[in-house]
Amino acid sequence: MTVLILTSEEDVTADMVVVHLNSSGAPVVRLDPADLTDGVALSAEYVHGAFRGHLQSAGRLVSIDGLRSVWVRRPGAAAARAAAPSAWLTEESSQALYGMLRGSGARWMNHPDAARRARHKPWQLRLAQRCGLPVPATLITTFPQAARDFAERFPDLVVKPVSGAHPQDPPRAVPTSRVAPDTDFSAVAYGPTLLQRRVAKRADVRLTVVGGRMLAARKAVAEDADPEEVDVRFASGDVPWRPADVPPRVADAVRRYVREAQLSYGAFDFAEDADGTWWFLECNQSGQFGFVEVETGQPIARTIAEWLARPGRRPHTRRDDSSRTVC
């Protein structure tokens, strides 16, 4: 049974997992949907109640029914690098590829439907609340007056994008920034704006969840840190990430979160305050983990590889009177 990895060729983080899969002897096929139809080919046949599907990449042919698991890491848009790309070809190729894969008996990390839903930050915040995770006071609005009223109630605010990275090529990360006390908020009317009470944090926490396993890392805020630097991704200083224990209440809430979100993988970001409370900021369903593994030595890539290579149940089959295999 084969592990299928859908990601870009330049994905170094995926390379870390492939090394472990190769060491375990698990067959691996890695491809980028962007290479349909130039470099990647597909075919599926539905005849007399039977299904036969195949993918081909780099000279390797893999059966859809022979897939053990599918890791949707960071794939490109389907057929984006075709000889004559178009929105129509992308939609056709995406429907064909993911429609075929949905019919397999493979386990997903993460299933496209669950991943699409889970990336919506407003949905994340509400789910985190329901699961018992502390969430900083947050407002998402296009009403300038609502923003002004919120700023009066919570004078110390940060602003962040609702969707994440800016969709340029390559995508550009938009930093979380503090909101000045004299901000006018009139521009809020031109697009949804996410305002959130700033957590006076003593550390940032990245909690990586793989299946049922949790690997947490903590990065303390430097004593001389600039108070305007609230986004750990852009903060100066050389304080390293260190392994951390997960408080039992947080662990229980996170287990509920991934269960309700139907995620096999999630990268949770928390801000730890002076009292030790972990405030939920977001959960990235395909978040990076390489930087954490490099600094902490935590076996995240190996854990992902073990989950992907784990034996799963084969779809039940029977043969009809014509000896055709029927699902």
RORODO-653158 format. One record per residue (C-alpha): x, y, z; chain; residue in three letters. Coordinates in steps of 0.1 Angstrom, whole numbers, padded with zeros to 4 digits. Layout:
@u: X&v: Y&w: Z&migu: A&keba: ala;
...
//
This chain:
@u: 0000&v: 0000&w: 0000&migu: A&keba: met;
@u: 0013&v: 0034&w: -0010&migu: A&keba: thr;
@u: 0015&v: 0068&w: 0007&migu: A&keba: val;
@u: 0005&v: 0097&w: -0016&migu: A&keba: leu;
@u: 0019&v: 0131&w: -0008&migu: A&keba: ile;
@u: 0003&v: 0161&w: -0025&migu: A&keba: leu;
@u: 0027&v: 0191&w: -0022&migu: A&keba: thr;
@u: 0050&v: 0214&w: -0041&migu: A&keba: ser;
@u: 0084&v: 0203&w: -0052&migu: A&keba: glu;
@u: 0101&v: 0229&w: -0031&migu: A&keba: glu;
@u: 0084&v: 0217&w: 0002&migu: A&keba: asp;
@u: 0114&v: 0211&w: 0024&migu: A&keba: val;
@u: 0091&v: 0202&w: 0053&migu: A&keba: thr;
@u: 0076&v: 0173&w: 0033&migu: A&keba: ala;
@u: 0112&v: 0162&w: 0025&migu: A&keba: asp;
@u: 0117&v: 0155&w: 0063&migu: A&keba: met;
@u: 0088&v: 0131&w: 0063&migu: A&keba: val;
@u: 0098&v: 0114&w: 0031&migu: A&keba: val;
@u: 0131&v: 0105&w: 0047&migu: A&keba: val;
@u: 0114&v: 0086&w: 0075&migu: A&keba: his;
@u: 0089&v: 0069&w: 0051&migu: A&keba: leu;
@u: 0118&v: 0057&w: 0029&migu: A&keba: asn;
@u: 0136&v: 0044&w: 0060&migu: A&keba: ser;
@u: 0105&v: 0025&w: 0070&migu: A&keba: ser;
@u: 0102&v: 0009&w: 0036&migu: A&keba: gly;
@u: 0067&v: 0024&w: 0030&migu: A&keba: ala;
@u: 0062&v: 0031&w: -0008&migu: A&keba: pro;
@u: 0057&v: 0068&w: -0014&migu: A&keba: val;
@u: 0045&v: 0087&w: -0044&migu: A&keba: val;
@u: 0049&v: 0125&w: -0042&migu: A&keba: arg;
@u: 0033&v: 0148&w: -0068&migu: A&keba: leu;
@u: 0020&v: 0183&w: -0072&migu: A&keba: asp;
@u: -0015&v: 0187&w: -0087&migu: A&keba: pro;
@u: -0001&v: 0218&w: -0104&migu: A&keba: ala;
@u: 0018&v: 0195&w: -0128&migu: A&keba: asp;
@u: -0014&v: 0181&w: -0142&migu: A&keba: leu;
@u: -0015&v: 0176&w: -0172&migu: A&keba: thr;
@u: 0022&v: 0181&w: -0179&migu: A&keba: asp;
@u: 0042&v: 0156&w: -0158&migu: A&keba: gly;
@u: 0013&v: 0141&w: -0139&migu: A&keba: val;
@u: -0015&v: 0120&w: -0155&migu: A&keba: ala;
@u: -0046&v: 0103&w: -0142&migu: A&keba: leu;
@u: -0073&v: 0079&w: -0153&migu: A&keba: ser;
@u: -0104&v: 0064&w: -0137&migu: A&keba: ala;
@u: -0128&v: 0038&w: -0151&migu: A&keba: glu;
@u: -0162&v: 0030&w: -0136&migu: A&keba: tyr;
@u: -0176&v: 0000&w: -0154&migu: A&keba: val;
@u: -0202&v: -0027&w: -0143&migu: A&keba: his;
@u: -0201&v: -0016&w: -0107&migu: A&keba: gly;
@u: -0163&v: -0018&w: -0105&migu: A&keba: ala;
@u: -0137&v: 0011&w: -0102&migu: A&keba: phe;
@u: -0102&v: 0012&w: -0115&migu: A&keba: arg;
@u: -0081&v: 0044&w: -0110&migu: A&keba: gly;
@u: -0045&v: 0053&w: -0115&migu: A&keba: his;
@u: -0021&v: 0082&w: -0111&migu: A&keba: leu;
@u: 0012&v: 0085&w: -0129&migu: A&keba: gln;
@u: 0040&v: 0108&w: -0119&migu: A&keba: ser;
@u: 0078&v: 0108&w: -0126&migu: A&keba: ala;
@u: 0073&v: 0075&w: -0145&migu: A&keba: gly;
@u: 0056&v: 0058&w: -0115&migu: A&keba: arg;
@u: 0021&v: 0044&w: -0118&migu: A&keba: leu;
@u: 0000&v: 0040&w: -0086&migu: A&keba: val;
@u: -0034&v: 0024&w: -0082&migu: A&keba: ser;
@u: -0060&v: 0045&w: -0064&migu: A&keba: ile;
@u: -0072&v: 0014&w: -0046&migu: A&keba: asp;
@u: -0036&v: 0008&w: -0036&migu: A&keba: gly;
@u: -0033&v: 0040&w: -0015&migu: A&keba: leu;
@u: -0027&v: 0036&w: 0022&migu: A&keba: arg;
@u: -0030&v: 0073&w: 0030&migu: A&keba: ser;
@u: -0030&v: 0107&w: 0014&migu: A&keba: val;
@u: -0012&v: 0137&w: 0029&migu: A&keba: trp;
@u: -0025&v: 0170&w: 0016&migu: A&keba: val;
@u: 0005&v: 0190&w: 0025&migu: A&keba: arg;
@u: 0008&v: 0222&w: 0004&migu: A&keba: arg;
@u: -0004&v: 0213&w: -0031&migu: A&keba: pro;
@u: -0005&v: 0238&w: -0060&migu: A&keba: gly;
@u: -0037&v: 0246&w: -0078&migu: A&keba: ala;
@u: -0045&v: 0218&w: -0102&migu: A&keba: ala;
@u: -0030&v: 0222&w: -0137&migu: A&keba: ala;
@u: -0015&v: 0256&w: -0128&migu: A&keba: ala;
@u: 0016&v: 0247&w: -0147&migu: A&keba: arg;
@u: -0001&v: 0231&w: -0177&migu: A&keba: ala;
@u: 0010&v: 0241&w: -0212&migu: A&keba: ala;
@u: -0022&v: 0262&w: -0216&migu: A&keba: ala;
@u: -0034&v: 0269&w: -0181&migu: A&keba: pro;
@u: -0069&v: 0283&w: -0175&migu: A&keba: ser;
@u: -0095&v: 0285&w: -0147&migu: A&keba: ala;
@u: -0115&v: 0260&w: -0166&migu: A&keba: trp;
@u: -0087&v: 0235&w: -0168&migu: A&keba: leu;
@u: -0079&v: 0240&w: -0131&migu: A&keba: thr;
@u: -0115&v: 0233&w: -0121&migu: A&keba: glu;
@u: -0117&v: 0202&w: -0144&migu: A&keba: glu;
@u: -0084&v: 0188&w: -0131&migu: A&keba: ser;
@u: -0093&v: 0195&w: -0095&migu: A&keba: ser;
@u: -0127&v: 0178&w: -0098&migu: A&keba: gln;
@u: -0111&v: 0148&w: -0115&migu: A&keba: ala;
@u: -0081&v: 0143&w: -0091&migu: A&keba: leu;
@u: -0098&v: 0149&w: -0058&migu: A&keba: tyr;
@u: -0130&v: 0132&w: -0069&migu: A&keba: gly;
@u: -0111&v: 0101&w: -0077&migu: A&keba: met;
@u: -0091&v: 0102&w: -0044&migu: A&keba: leu;
@u: -0123&v: 0107&w: -0024&migu: A&keba: arg;
@u: -0134&v: 0074&w: -0037&migu: A&keba: gly;
@u: -0104&v: 0055&w: -0023&migu: A&keba: ser;
@u: -0103&v: 0038&w: 0010&migu: A&keba: gly;
@u: -0072&v: 0058&w: 0021&migu: A&keba: ala;
@u: -0068&v: 0078&w: 0053&migu: A&keba: arg;
@u: -0064&v: 0115&w: 0049&migu: A&keba: trp;
@u: -0042&v: 0141&w: 0065&migu: A&keba: met;
@u: -0063&v: 0161&w: 0062&migu: A&keba: asn;
@u: -0094&v: 0154&w: 0042&migu: A&keba: his;
@u: -0100&v: 0183&w: 0017&migu: A&keba: pro;
@u: -0135&v: 0190&w: 0030&migu: A&keba: asp;
@u: -0124&v: 0192&w: 0066&migu: A&keba: ala;
@u: -0093&v: 0212&w: 0057&migu: A&keba: ala;
@u: -0113&v: 0238&w: 0037&migu: A&keba: arg;
@u: -0137&v: 0243&w: 0066&migu: A&keba: arg;
@u: -0110&v: 0243&w: 0093&migu: A&keba: ala;
@u: -0090&v: 0272&w: 0077&migu: A&keba: arg;
@u: -0117&v: 0297&w: 0083&migu: A&keba: his;
@u: -0106&v: 0317&w: 0113&migu: A&keba: lys;
@u: -0141&v: 0328&w: 0125&migu: A&keba: pro;
@u: -0151&v: 0292&w: 0125&migu: A&keba: trp;
@u: -0119&v: 0283&w: 0145&migu: A&keba: gln;
@u: -0126&v: 0309&w: 0172&migu: A&keba: leu;
@u: -0162&v: 0296&w: 0177&migu: A&keba: arg;
@u: -0151&v: 0260&w: 0178&migu: A&keba: leu;
@u: -0123&v: 0268&w: 0203&migu: A&keba: ala;
@u: -0148&v: 0285&w: 0226&migu: A&keba: gln;
@u: -0171&v: 0255&w: 0224&migu: A&keba: arg;
@u: -0142&v: 0231&w: 0232&migu: A&keba: cys;
@u: -0132&v: 0251&w: 0263&migu: A&keba: gly;
@u: -0101&v: 0269&w: 0250&migu: A&keba: leu;
@u: -0096&v: 0305&w: 0262&migu: A&keba: pro;
@u: -0101&v: 0329&w: 0233&migu: A&keba: val;
@u: -0091&v: 0366&w: 0235&migu: A&keba: pro;
@u: -0119&v: 0390&w: 0230&migu: A&keba: ala;
@u: -0122&v: 0393&w: 0192&migu: A&keba: thr;
@u: -0142&v: 0414&w: 0167&migu: A&keba: leu;
@u: -0145&v: 0408&w: 0130&migu: A&keba: ile;
@u: -0164&v: 0437&w: 0114&migu: A&keba: thr;
@u: -0169&v: 0461&w: 0085&migu: A&keba: thr;
@u: -0187&v: 0486&w: 0108&migu: A&keba: phe;
@u: -0163&v: 0515&w: 0118&migu: A&keba: pro;
@u: -0185&v: 0523&w: 0148&migu: A&keba: gln;
@u: -0184&v: 0487&w: 0160&migu: A&keba: ala;
@u: -0146&v: 0489&w: 0159&migu: A&keba: ala;
@u: -0146&v: 0522&w: 0178&migu: A&keba: arg;
@u: -0168&v: 0507&w: 0205&migu: A&keba: asp;
@u: -0147&v: 0476&w: 0207&migu: A&keba: phe;
@u: -0116&v: 0497&w: 0211&migu: A&keba: ala;
@u: -0132&v: 0516&w: 0240&migu: A&keba: glu;
@u: -0139&v: 0483&w: 0258&migu: A&keba: arg;
@u: -0105&v: 0468&w: 0250&migu: A&keba: phe;
@u: -0080&v: 0497&w: 0246&migu: A&keba: pro;
@u: -0050&v: 0474&w: 0239&migu: A&keba: asp;
@u: -0057&v: 0457&w: 0206&migu: A&keba: leu;
@u: -0039&v: 0440&w: 0177&migu: A&keba: val;
@u: -0051&v: 0437&w: 0141&migu: A&keba: val;
@u: -0045&v: 0406&w: 0120&migu: A&keba: lys;
@u: -0058&v: 0393&w: 0086&migu: A&keba: pro;
@u: -0089&v: 0371&w: 0086&migu: A&keba: val;
@u: -0076&v: 0348&w: 0059&migu: A&keba: ser;
@u: -0039&v: 0345&w: 0067&migu: A&keba: gly;
@u: -0012&v: 0351&w: 0040&migu: A&keba: ala;
@u: -0017&v: 0376&w: 0013&migu: A&keba: his;
@u: -0025&v: 0357&w: -0020&migu: A&keba: pro;
@u: 0005&v: 0370&w: -0040&migu: A&keba: gln;
@u: 0030&v: 0347&w: -0057&migu: A&keba: asp;
@u: 0048&v: 0336&w: -0036&migu: A&keba: pro;
@u: 0023&v: 0342&w: -0007&migu: A&keba: pro;
@u: 0034&v: 0369&w: 0017&migu: A&keba: arg;
@u: 0028&v: 0366&w: 0054&migu: A&keba: ala;
@u: 0009&v: 0396&w: 0069&migu: A&keba: val;
@u: 0021&v: 0402&w: 0105&migu: A&keba: pro;
@u: -0001&v: 0407&w: 0135&migu: A&keba: thr;
@u: 0003&v: 0444&w: 0146&migu: A&keba: ser;
@u: -0007&v: 0465&w: 0175&migu: A&keba: arg;
@u: -0034&v: 0491&w: 0170&migu: A&keba: val;
@u: -0025&v: 0527&w: 0178&migu: A&keba: ala;
@u: -0046&v: 0544&w: 0205&migu: A&keba: pro;
@u: -0057&v: 0572&w: 0181&migu: A&keba: asp;
@u: -0067&v: 0549&w: 0152&migu: A&keba: thr;
@u: -0097&v: 0562&w: 0133&migu: A&keba: asp;
@u: -0111&v: 0529&w: 0121&migu: A&keba: phe;
@u: -0129&v: 0545&w: 0091&migu: A&keba: ser;
@u: -0111&v: 0521&w: 0067&migu: A&keba: ala;
@u: -0128&v: 0491&w: 0084&migu: A&keba: val;
@u: -0157&v: 0498&w: 0060&migu: A&keba: ala;
@u: -0136&v: 0487&w: 0030&migu: A&keba: tyr;
@u: -0130&v: 0451&w: 0041&migu: A&keba: gly;
@u: -0135&v: 0427&w: 0071&migu: A&keba: pro;
@u: -0111&v: 0436&w: 0099&migu: A&keba: thr;
@u: -0101&v: 0413&w: 0127&migu: A&keba: leu;
@u: -0094&v: 0431&w: 0160&migu: A&keba: leu;
@u: -0083&v: 0412&w: 0191&migu: A&keba: gln;
@u: -0074&v: 0420&w: 0226&migu: A&keba: arg;
@u: -0037&v: 0418&w: 0230&migu: A&keba: arg;
@u: -0025&v: 0391&w: 0253&migu: A&keba: val;
@u: 0004&v: 0403&w: 0275&migu: A&keba: ala;
@u: 0023&v: 0371&w: 0269&migu: A&keba: lys;
@u: 0053&v: 0357&w: 0285&migu: A&keba: arg;
@u: 0057&v: 0330&w: 0258&migu: A&keba: ala;
@u: 0044&v: 0318&w: 0225&migu: A&keba: asp;
@u: 0034&v: 0281&w: 0223&migu: A&keba: val;
@u: 0032&v: 0259&w: 0191&migu: A&keba: arg;
@u: 0013&v: 0227&w: 0198&migu: A&keba: leu;
@u: 0015&v: 0202&w: 0169&migu: A&keba: thr;
@u: -0011&v: 0175&w: 0169&migu: A&keba: val;
@u: -0005&v: 0143&w: 0148&migu: A&keba: val;
@u: -0033&v: 0118&w: 0152&migu: A&keba: gly;
@u: -0036&v: 0114&w: 0189&migu: A&keba: gly;
@u: -0002&v: 0126&w: 0197&migu: A&keba: arg;
@u: 0006&v: 0162&w: 0210&migu: A&keba: met;
@u: 0041&v: 0178&w: 0207&migu: A&keba: leu;
@u: 0043&v: 0212&w: 0223&migu: A&keba: ala;
@u: 0070&v: 0238&w: 0220&migu: A&keba: ala;
@u: 0074&v: 0270&w: 0240&migu: A&keba: arg;
@u: 0093&v: 0302&w: 0230&migu: A&keba: lys;
@u: 0098&v: 0326&w: 0259&migu: A&keba: ala;
@u: 0095&v: 0364&w: 0252&migu: A&keba: val;
@u: 0129&v: 0380&w: 0256&migu: A&keba: ala;
@u: 0133&v: 0403&w: 0285&migu: A&keba: glu;
@u: 0143&v: 0432&w: 0262&migu: A&keba: asp;
@u: 0117&v: 0424&w: 0236&migu: A&keba: ala;
@u: 0102&v: 0454&w: 0217&migu: A&keba: asp;
@u: 0065&v: 0457&w: 0230&migu: A&keba: pro;
@u: 0055&v: 0466&w: 0194&migu: A&keba: glu;
@u: 0066&v: 0431&w: 0182&migu: A&keba: glu;
@u: 0036&v: 0410&w: 0189&migu: A&keba: val;
@u: 0040&v: 0385&w: 0161&migu: A&keba: asp;
@u: 0065&v: 0357&w: 0170&migu: A&keba: val;
@u: 0072&v: 0351&w: 0133&migu: A&keba: arg;
@u: 0087&v: 0386&w: 0129&migu: A&keba: phe;
@u: 0101&v: 0391&w: 0165&migu: A&keba: ala;
@u: 0138&v: 0398&w: 0168&migu: A&keba: ser;
@u: 0161&v: 0381&w: 0193&migu: A&keba: gly;
@u: 0175&v: 0346&w: 0196&migu: A&keba: asp;
@u: 0154&v: 0329&w: 0222&migu: A&keba: val;
@u: 0150&v: 0293&w: 0211&migu: A&keba: pro;
@u: 0119&v: 0270&w: 0210&migu: A&keba: trp;
@u: 0120&v: 0245&w: 0238&migu: A&keba: arg;
@u: 0098&v: 0213&w: 0244&migu: A&keba: pro;
@u: 0069&v: 0220&w: 0267&migu: A&keba: ala;
@u: 0043&v: 0200&w: 0286&migu: A&keba: asp;
@u: 0006&v: 0204&w: 0277&migu: A&keba: val;
@u: -0017&v: 0213&w: 0306&migu: A&keba: pro;
@u: -0043&v: 0186&w: 0310&migu: A&keba: pro;
@u: -0072&v: 0210&w: 0305&migu: A&keba: arg;
@u: -0057&v: 0223&w: 0273&migu: A&keba: val;
@u: -0050&v: 0187&w: 0261&migu: A&keba: ala;
@u: -0086&v: 0177&w: 0267&migu: A&keba: asp;
@u: -0099&v: 0208&w: 0248&migu: A&keba: ala;
@u: -0076&v: 0203&w: 0219&migu: A&keba: val;
@u: -0086&v: 0166&w: 0216&migu: A&keba: arg;
@u: -0122&v: 0177&w: 0213&migu: A&keba: arg;
@u: -0112&v: 0204&w: 0188&migu: A&keba: tyr;
@u: -0095&v: 0180&w: 0164&migu: A&keba: val;
@u: -0122&v: 0155&w: 0168&migu: A&keba: arg;
@u: -0150&v: 0179&w: 0159&migu: A&keba: glu;
@u: -0129&v: 0195&w: 0132&migu: A&keba: ala;
@u: -0121&v: 0160&w: 0118&migu: A&keba: gln;
@u: -0084&v: 0168&w: 0116&migu: A&keba: leu;
@u: -0056&v: 0143&w: 0116&migu: A&keba: ser;
@u: -0030&v: 0171&w: 0118&migu: A&keba: tyr;
@u: -0032&v: 0206&w: 0133&migu: A&keba: gly;
@u: -0007&v: 0233&w: 0143&migu: A&keba: ala;
@u: -0021&v: 0253&w: 0172&migu: A&keba: phe;
@u: -0008&v: 0287&w: 0182&migu: A&keba: asp;
@u: -0013&v: 0299&w: 0218&migu: A&keba: phe;
@u: -0001&v: 0330&w: 0237&migu: A&keba: ala;
@u: 0008&v: 0321&w: 0273&migu: A&keba: glu;
@u: 0001&v: 0350&w: 0298&migu: A&keba: asp;
@u: 0017&v: 0357&w: 0332&migu: A&keba: ala;
@u: -0007&v: 0334&w: 0349&migu: A&keba: asp;
@u: 0002&v: 0305&w: 0327&migu: A&keba: gly;
@u: -0030&v: 0305&w: 0307&migu: A&keba: thr;
@u: -0027&v: 0294&w: 0271&migu: A&keba: trp;
@u: -0049&v: 0317&w: 0250&migu: A&keba: trp;
@u: -0060&v: 0302&w: 0217&migu: A&keba: phe;
@u: -0049&v: 0322&w: 0186&migu: A&keba: leu;
@u: -0055&v: 0299&w: 0157&migu: A&keba: glu;
@u: -0051&v: 0263&w: 0143&migu: A&keba: cys;
@u: -0034&v: 0259&w: 0110&migu: A&keba: asn;
@u: -0045&v: 0226&w: 0094&migu: A&keba: gln;
@u: -0013&v: 0225&w: 0073&migu: A&keba: ser;
@u: 0011&v: 0245&w: 0094&migu: A&keba: gly;
@u: 0048&v: 0243&w: 0092&migu: A&keba: gln;
@u: 0067&v: 0222&w: 0118&migu: A&keba: phe;
@u: 0102&v: 0220&w: 0105&migu: A&keba: gly;
@u: 0115&v: 0250&w: 0125&migu: A&keba: phe;
@u: 0101&v: 0235&w: 0157&migu: A&keba: val;
@u: 0117&v: 0201&w: 0151&migu: A&keba: glu;
@u: 0151&v: 0216&w: 0142&migu: A&keba: val;
@u: 0152&v: 0237&w: 0175&migu: A&keba: glu;
@u: 0136&v: 0212&w: 0199&migu: A&keba: thr;
@u: 0145&v: 0178&w: 0185&migu: A&keba: gly;
@u: 0109&v: 0167&w: 0187&migu: A&keba: gln;
@u: 0102&v: 0138&w: 0163&migu: A&keba: pro;
@u: 0073&v: 0155&w: 0144&migu: A&keba: ile;
@u: 0083&v: 0144&w: 0110&migu: A&keba: ala;
@u: 0088&v: 0108&w: 0122&migu: A&keba: arg;
@u: 0054&v: 0109&w: 0139&migu: A&keba: thr;
@u: 0037&v: 0121&w: 0107&migu: A&keba: ile;
@u: 0055&v: 0093&w: 0088&migu: A&keba: ala;
@u: 0044&v: 0067&w: 0112&migu: A&keba: glu;
@u: 0008&v: 0079&w: 0110&migu: A&keba: trp;
@u: 0009&v: 0079&w: 0072&migu: A&keba: leu;
@u: 0025&v: 0044&w: 0070&migu: A&keba: ala;
@u: 0003&v: 0028&w: 0096&migu: A&keba: arg;
@u: -0017&v: -0001&w: 0082&migu: A&keba: pro;
@u: -0053&v: 0006&w: 0076&migu: A&keba: gly;
@u: -0084&v: -0014&w: 0068&migu: A&keba: arg;
@u: -0087&v: -0024&w: 0032&migu: A&keba: arg;
@u: -0121&v: -0017&w: 0016&migu: A&keba: pro;
@u: -0143&v: -0048&w: 0018&migu: A&keba: his;
@u: -0146&v: -0065&w: -0015&migu: A&keba: thr;
@u: -0166&v: -0093&w: -0029&migu: A&keba: arg;
@u: -0168&v: -0110&w: -0063&migu: A&keba: arg;
@u: -0200&v: -0113&w: -0083&migu: A&keba: asp;
@u: -0209&v: -0141&w: -0106&migu: A&keba: asp;
@u: -0189&v: -0126&w: -0134&migu: A&keba: ser;
@u: -0158&v: -0125&w: -0111&migu: A&keba: ser;
@u: -0157&v: -0087&w: -0112&migu: A&keba: arg;
@u: -0145&v: -0071&w: -0080&migu: A&keba: thr;
@u: -0173&v: -0050&w: -0065&migu: A&keba: val;
@u: -0169&v: -0026&w: -0036&migu: A&keba: cys;
//
